[in-house]
Amino acid sequence: MESDSKLEDLRSALSCVFEKLGAESLTEPDRVELVARAEVVQDQIDAIQDVIDDEEQLADH
């Protein structure tokens, strides 16, 4: 499924962001930008997951 692939890509991106957030050499502006990006990625993951959940509910009826 295309949404599964997109979801996996977004989860991978989010994982990379969290990995970078753990780096001690990050400046505060970089950290703030990464957190903002992580929030956007998480919102995209949530939206895709909502669509998948809706499709599963429709299939069950």
Buried (B, 14 or more C-beta within 10 A) or exposed (E): EEEEEEBEEBBEBBEBBEEBEEEEEBEEEEEEEBEEBBEEBBEBBEEBEEEBEEEEEEEEE
